[in-house]
Amino acid sequence: MSKSATPFELALIERSSELPAYKWLYAALREEIVKGRLRPGARLPATRELAKQYGLSRGTIMNGFDQLKAEGYLEGTVGSGTYVSSVLPDELLEVGATGGKRPEATRSVERRMSSYAQRVSLFPNLQIRPSRAFRANVPALDLFPATLWAQVASRRLRRASMNLLLGCDAMGYQPLREAVASYLTSSRGVHCVPEQVAILSGVQEALDVVARLLLNPGDRVCMEDPGYPGAARAFAAVGAKISAAPVDDEGMTLHKQALQGARLIYVTPGHQFPLGMTMSLSRRLKLLEWVAKSGAMILEDDYDSEFRYVGRPVPALQGLDHHGMVLFTGSFSKVLFPSLRLGYLVVPLDMVESVSAMISIINRHAPLLEQSVLCDFMTEGHFGRHLRRMRQVYAERRSVLQEAAQKNLAGVLEITGVEAGLQTAAWLCDGRSGHSAAAAAAEKKVEVTPLSEYCQGPSAREGLHLGFAAVSPKEIRRGVQELAITLGV
């Protein structure tokens, strides 16, 4: 069993005046071990630390330790530390057999939870496993310049000021807000100043913040169908009613029935999730015209728009807004790496104070050290170079997927034109359900997601979601061949 340090002070039972000090220490430590609070392999504090903590002599501490060693509860030598024995005495095992069990839930009254707690549901995180064809929503983590990132982080930590260790404004680290505003203005066509930029843990937190600020229970939210399930969960958690708007080749359709009474419209115009089309300019202008008349707000999720393979980057919907009706959010999770947990929310100037107040009571502010490292990574040019490099890599993998699919899957799986992003939609042509195809593919170690998983209701057409960014061309070809066998080509 591995040994682990116990960095905390030990809270032992109160000493009885009738017991000699070393006997009290022996009994107290033995009880901690028997009850399972000090586990096998745990390292005890040094004798000097215990002596100082309890006002005893080191000789008293050592006498107690010696007695416990003699009985088999402790092990260790001078200079190597003292540990709870990996193999405990038989009587200890019998007494402590229940010490590690999960305590049973014993409640005599029903627990009262808030209506929010009753509505909220778990949104699963990414599963930790090796990437394989065709895992979606994950970048090529093996190609991330981790050594360079470590160098930037190390330099930042070496010169960390007291202010950096203390904290920052709820809206985020000011230099990073300036860097993000500059990036969004030049690369995404967003109209903003740094004061409008809030640094958050990602799009999911932006969804939560916006939902809490704009929605009351019973308010209506219009979102794309199929669409991002994390958004649907965030809106449902605050008690909002969701109306689904179908998508076509121009993006989210503007059906009056879906938009009627909507307080908020959630949309991914740059690269629709999960189908991948780009909302046309005429559709964008009509949507802005509608919100200007209705008073509704738009939350624009700039999903995967950094990686575009066809044509010039499409300016953000927010950049076309002249009435302050669009909030704009994005994340660095897909661009850099998921565990970074940093993103941004651009809000109209009149909402800055409210957003700042909301963030201040939710998480105070995003982790400042990570913000400062990301800021350096951006301002020193590494971010732009990484984007350009990965765009080339993903473009190659996209081409490999399209060529292999055309060769091996023609007639059974139709892959849509991949304009941007890390994954694509593929339509089943033989009447097979997406769930049955995904289950069969999993047996061949091929990972696909049924498109129906992203639908609010019954799916109009069966298909699969295929990621290509996280896996090598060789793995993409293997995945296509296995998928072809699975689908009976």
N, C-alpha and C positions, 0 to 999 in steps of 0.2 A: 504493500500500500504506500502511495506517495505521501511524503510529509509536507505539511503546510504550516506557515507561520500564523500565529495568533497575534495580530497587531494591536488588539484592544486590551484595555485594562480588564482584569477579571473581577466580576462582581460576586464575591463569595458571601456565604451566609454570615449573619451577624455573630460575632464572637461572644461566647458565654464566659462570664468572669470566673466560673468554676473550673474551666479547662486550661491547662497549660497552653501556651501559645503554639508550640509545635504540634500538639494533638489537635487543636482547633484547625490549624492549617491542613493537617493530614485529612481530617474528617471532611472539611469543606471541599478540598480538591477531589477526594474520593466520590463525594456526592455528585459533583459536576460530571465526573466520568461515568458513574453509574446511570445517571439520568440522561446521558447522551448529549449533554450540552458541550462537553469537551470530547470530540470524536477521536477514534484511533488515528494516529499520525499527526494530530495537532501539536504544534510546538508551544510550550509554555513560556511566559515571559521570563526574562533573566532574573536571577535571584536578587540582584541589586534593585531591579524595578519593583519586584514584589515587596522587598523590605522597605523601600521608600514609600510605596503606596499604603502599606498597612502599619508603618511605624514599628517594624520588627527588626531584629538583627539578622544579618545574613546567615549566621549560624543556626538560628531558629528555622529559617526557610530551608536550609540544607538538611536539617534533621527531618523535617516533614517530607521533603523529597526522597530522602534515603529510605524512610519507612515505606513509601509508596513504591519505590523501586524494588524493595525486598519482597513485596507482596505481588509484584508483577503488573502494577498499574502504569508505571512509568519506565522509560528506558532512556539511555543517553549517557554520555561521558563528559567530563570537564572539557570545555572548549568547543564541543560539538552541539551543545544545546540539550534541552530535556524535552522529551516527547511523550504523548500518551502511547502506550504500547500498542503495536499493531495487532498482536495476539493477546487478548485479555484473559484473565483467570476464568475458570469455569463458572464460579459462583457469580462473577460479574455478568457473564453472558446470560445466565438465567434471570438475574434480577433486572437487567436492562433490556430484556428481549422486546419489550414494548416501547422502548425509548425512541426508536426511529420510526415508529408507525405514524401514519397520518392521523391527526386527531379527528375523531368522529364529530360530525356536525350535530350538536345538541342544542336545539332551540325550542323553547316552550311557546313562543309567540311568533307569528308570521312577520318576516322582515319587511319593512315598508320602504319601497324604492321610489324614486322620483319618476315622473312620467317620461323624462328624458332617458333614464336608465332602462326603462322598460321598452323604449323604442330602439335604442342603439343596438347594433349587431356587430359582431367581430368581422373586420376586414382583414383576411389573412395576409401575412407578409410573404416576401419571396422565400421559397424553400431553399435551404442551403444544400446544394448538390451540384455536381459537375454539369456544365452546360453541354447540351447535345441537341441535335436537330429535332425539332425546330422551336427551341425555347424562345418565347417572345418577351418583350419589354425589358431586355437585359442587354447592355453594351458589351463590347469585347474587353472584358476585364483583364485578360492576360496581356493586352496591348497597352494598358494604361501605364504611363511613365511613373511608376511608384517610387523609383529611386529619386527622380527629379522632385516629385512632391515631397519626399522625405527631406531633401536638401532645403527646399523652401521652408518647410515647417521647422526644421532644426535651426535655421538662421533666424526665423521669426521668434522662436522660443528663447534663443540665446540673448536676444536684445529686447525681450518682453519688458515693457514698462509697468509701473504700478497700476496705471490706468487700464492697461490691457488685462491685468489680472483682476481688476476690480469689477468691470462690467461696462455696459454701454446703454445707449438709448433703446427703448423698447422696439423702435423701428429698425434697429440694426446698426452695425459699425459704419460710421459715416463714409470713410474711404471706399468701402465695398459698395455702399449705396451709390456713390458717385461712379464707380466702375461699371456697375450693372446698368445705371441710367445711360451711360455713354454707349455701352454695348447694345442695349435695346434700341436706342435712337438710331445708331448707324446700321445695325444689322437686321432689325426687325421692323423698322419704321414706326416705332412707338414714340408718341409725343409726351415727354415727361421730364421732370427735373428730379434731382436726387431726393428732395423732400417728399416726393410721392411714392418712393420705393420703400417697401417694408421687406426685410429679410426674415424669412420663415424657415421652418424645417422642410418645406416642400409644398407641392400642390395640395396634398391632403389637408395640411393645416390651413392653407388659404381657403379651401372649401369650407372648413369648419368656421373660420373667422367670418367669412362672408355670409354664411348661413345664419350665424348667430346675430349678425348685425342687421340683416335685411329681412329675415323671415320670422314670422310668428306661426304658432300651430294653426294649421288650416290654410295658410297661404299657398299659392300655387307656383310651382316651378316647372318651366318647360325645358326639356333636354332631348338630345338626339336619341333616336332608337334605330339600331343599336347604339349604345353609348357606354361611357366609363362607369362601371359599377361602384367605384369608390365615391363618385359624386352622388349617385342615387342614395347610398347609405348615409352620407353626411346630411343630405336634405331631409331624408326620412327621420333621422335622429332628432331633428328640431321640430318634427311634427308637420312638415310641409307635405302637400299633395303633389305628386309628380304627374305631369301630362307628357306623353311621348310624341315627338314629332318625327315622322319617317325621314330618311335621307335618300337622296337620289344622286345623280352624277354631279350636281352643283352644290352638294352639301345638304344641310338641314332644310327641309321644306318649311314654308311659312304658312301652314294650315291655320285658318282662323280658329278652328275648334281647339287645337293644341295651344295656341297663343292666348286664347281668351282668358282674361282675368289673371294672367301670369304676373307675378311680382318680380321674378328673376328668370332670365334665360341663360342656361349654361350651354356653351357651344365650343367646339374645337375646329375653327374654320381653316387654320393653316394646314392641318393634316388630321382629318376626321378619325376619331377612335371609335371602332377598330377597322373601319373599311378603307381609310386612307385617302379619300378624295379631298380636293381643296375647294372651299366655298367660292363660288364665282363672285366677281366684283358686283354684278347687278344684284345678286342675292344679298350680299353684305349691305349694299346701300338701302335695299328695301327693309332689311331688318333694323338698321339704324333709324330709318324713317318711322318705323312702327313704334320703337321704344321712345322716340322723341315725342310722339303723340300720346302714348299710353302712360308714360312715367315709369315704366319698368326699367330694371337695370340688366346689363349683360355681364356675365362673367366669362371672359375669353381665356380658355386654356390653350396655351401655345404648345401643344403636345407634339414633340418630335420634329418641330419645324427647322431645327438647326441643320438637319441632314437632308438636303434637297438634292435630287439627282437629275431633275428635268426642269429646264428653264431657270429664270431668275427667282430669287427669294420673293415670296408674296408678302407685301406689307401687311402689318397687323390690322385687324378690324379696329382696334383702339386708335390707330393713327388716322382713321377716317371719321372718327367721332368728334363733333364740334359742340356737343352739349353736355359732356361729362357724364355719359350714361354707361361707359364701359370700364370694367375692372379687368386687369390683364395679369395673368399668373403663369409661371413656368418654374422648372426645376433643373438643378444641376445633376440629378441622380442618373439620368440616362446619358448625359453628355460626359460626365466624369465617372462616378461610381455610386451605386445606390446607398451605401452606408454613410456617405457624406451628410445626407439629410439637410441640405440647404436649398432654398428656392427663393422666389420673390413674388410679391404682389404689388402691382402698380395701381394706385387708387386716385380718384379725383381729389384735388386739393382740399375741398370742403369736407372730405371724409377722413383726412389724415388724423385729426385729433381723436376721433372715435375709434379708428383702427388701432392707434397707439395705445389707447386705454384698454382695448380688448386684449391685445397681445400682452400688456403688462400684468394682467391677472391670469392669463393662461399659462405662459411659460417665462415671463419676465423679459427675456430676449433669447434669440438663438445663440448657441455656444460661440463665445467671442473669439477664442483662439482659432477655431476652424474658419470663422469669418475672415480673420486677418490673413490666414494662410491662403485662402481662396482669393482674397484681394490681391496679394502679391503675385499669385499664379496668373491672374488676369492682367494686371498692370505691367508685368514683366514680359508679356507676349506669349507665355507658354500656353494659355488657354486657346488663343487663336490658332497657334501651330497645331495643337492637339485636334482641334475641330477639323482643320484642313486635312490632316493625316487620316483621321478616322472616316471622313467623308469619302476618301479614295478607297479605303479598305472596305467600307460598307457597300460602295458602288460596285466593287469587284464581286463581293459575295452576293449581291442582288442579281448581278448578271449570271453568275453560276447557277443560282436557284432558277431563274427564268429559263435558261438554256436546258438545264437538266429536266425541268418540269415539262417543257415543250417536247422533249425527246421521249420521256418515260411515262408521262401522266396525261397525254393528250386524250381527250374524250371522256375522262373520268374526273379530272380536277382542273378547273380553269382558274389560273392565277391572274388577278387584276393587275393593271399597270401600276408599278410601284413608283410613285412620284417622290416620296420622302419617307423618313423614319427608319425604324429598326425591324419592322415586320410588315406582313401583307396579308390581305384576305384572299382566300381561295374558295371557289364555289364547287360543290359536289354536283356532278352532272348525271349520276346514275340513280338518283332517288334515294340513296343511302342517307341515314341521319348522321348529323355531325357527331353525336355522342357515341354511336356504334363505331364510326370510323376512328374516333379518338381512342376508344377502348382497344380496338384491334391494333392500332398503331403502337400503343403503349407496350403491347406484348413483344413488339419488335424493337423496343427501346427507342421509339420515336415519339417526341412530345409535341402534340398539337392541341389546340383548344377549340371546341365547337363555338361558332359565332353566335349560336343561340344563347350562350352563357351571358352575353352582353345585351340581350333584348329584354324590354320591359314586359312583353307579352309573347304570344306565339311568333316564331320566326317565319318571315315570308319566304325565305329561301335558305336551304341548308348549306353550310360552309364551314371552313376551318380557318383558324388564325395561325399563321406560320411566321416564326421569327428567323432571321438570317444573320443578324449582326454578331451574335455571341459565339458563333461556331465557324470553324474553318471551312474552306471550299471542299476539302475531302469529306468532312462530316456532312456537309450539305448534300453532296452527291450520294453518300451512303443513305441518308435519310430519304432522299427522293426514291432510290431503288427499293428500300424497304416499304415505303408508302405505296409504291406501285404494286408490289406483291400483295400488300394488305388490301388494296382496293381491287385486286383481281385483274390487273392489266395483262 
